């Protein structure tokens, strides 16, 4: 029951974010927004109890949606460094995967 509910919420979130993001940003930025918003949502669903999280398949979902987003965020910020509207949106996301010498500042 909980897995079905989580799946339905996830699908609705992805669809709604995709429609909104697709109208306003280039495709690569829209795809990042969809993936990262799903990652952020799933991160908030972690219970801290491995048995529950494993049963809900959260670790696999986190890998699917979160892995690689730091590098993609950095790449997009460099690519669109002259576009203030896109940078403003990208600045709402933080680096989440790094462990050493991480900086969200690009100059």
C-alpha positions as CSV (number, residue, x, y, z in Angstrom):
1,X,0.0,0.0,0.0
2,X,2.7,2.5,1.0
3,X,4.8,1.5,-2.1
4,X,1.9,2.2,-4.4
5,X,1.2,5.5,-2.7
6,X,4.9,6.5,-3.0
7,X,5.0,5.5,-6.7
8,X,1.8,7.5,-7.5
9,X,3.1,10.6,-5.7
10,X,6.5,10.2,-7.5
11,X,4.9,9.9,-10.9
12,X,2.6,12.9,-10.3
13,X,5.6,15.0,-9.1
14,X,7.7,14.1,-12.1
15,X,4.9,14.8,-14.5
16,X,4.0,18.2,-12.9
17,X,7.7,19.2,-12.7
18,X,8.3,18.2,-16.3
19,X,5.4,20.2,-17.6
20,X,6.4,23.3,-15.7
21,X,10.1,23.0,-16.3
22,X,9.7,22.0,-20.0
23,X,7.9,25.3,-20.7
24,X,10.5,27.6,-19.1
25,X,14.0,26.0,-19.5
26,X,16.1,24.3,-22.2
27,X,15.6,20.5,-22.3
28,X,18.9,19.7,-20.4
29,X,17.9,22.0,-17.6
30,X,14.4,20.7,-17.5
31,X,15.6,17.1,-17.3
32,X,18.0,18.0,-14.5
33,X,15.1,19.7,-12.6
34,X,12.9,16.6,-12.9
35,X,15.6,14.2,-11.8
36,X,16.8,16.4,-8.9
37,X,13.4,17.2,-7.6
38,X,12.6,13.5,-7.5
39,X,15.9,12.9,-5.7
40,X,15.1,15.6,-3.1
41,X,11.7,14.1,-2.6
42,X,13.0,10.6,-2.1
43,X,15.7,11.9,0.3
44,X,13.0,13.2,2.5
45,X,11.3,9.8,2.6
46,X,14.3,8.0,4.3
47,X,13.1,6.6,7.6
48,X,16.6,5.8,9.0
49,X,15.5,2.2,9.5
50,X,17.4,0.0,6.9
51,X,14.7,-2.7,6.8
52,X,11.9,-0.2,6.0
53,X,14.0,1.7,3.5
54,X,15.1,-1.5,1.8
55,X,11.5,-2.7,1.6
56,X,10.5,0.5,0.0
57,X,13.4,0.3,-2.5
58,X,14.6,3.7,-1.5
59,X,18.3,3.0,-2.0
60,X,17.8,2.0,-5.6
61,X,15.6,5.0,-6.2
62,X,18.1,7.4,-4.6
63,X,20.9,6.0,-6.8
64,X,18.7,6.4,-9.9
65,X,17.7,10.0,-9.3
66,X,20.5,11.4,-7.2
67,X,23.7,9.9,-8.6
68,X,25.5,12.2,-10.9
69,X,23.4,15.3,-10.1
70,X,26.3,17.2,-8.6
71,X,28.4,16.9,-11.7
72,X,25.4,17.7,-13.9
73,X,24.6,20.8,-11.8
74,X,28.1,22.1,-12.1
75,X,28.1,21.4,-15.9
76,X,24.8,23.2,-16.3
77,X,25.9,26.2,-14.3
78,X,29.0,26.6,-16.4
79,X,27.1,26.1,-19.7
80,X,24.4,28.7,-18.7
81,X,26.7,31.1,-16.8
82,X,25.5,34.0,-18.9
83,X,21.8,33.2,-18.4
84,X,20.6,34.8,-15.2
85,X,17.2,33.2,-15.2
86,X,18.6,29.7,-15.5
87,X,21.3,30.3,-13.0
88,X,18.8,31.6,-10.5
89,X,16.9,28.3,-10.8
90,X,20.0,26.2,-10.7
91,X,21.2,28.1,-7.6
92,X,18.2,26.7,-5.7
93,X,19.9,23.3,-5.7
94,X,22.9,22.4,-3.5
95,X,25.6,19.8,-4.0
96,X,24.5,16.7,-2.3
97,X,27.0,13.9,-3.2
98,X,30.4,15.3,-2.4
99,X,32.4,14.6,0.7
100,X,35.6,16.5,0.3
101,X,36.5,20.0,-1.0
102,X,33.1,20.7,-2.5
103,X,32.1,24.2,-3.5
104,X,28.9,25.4,-5.0
105,X,30.6,28.6,-6.2
106,X,31.5,28.8,-9.8
107,X,33.6,31.7,-11.0
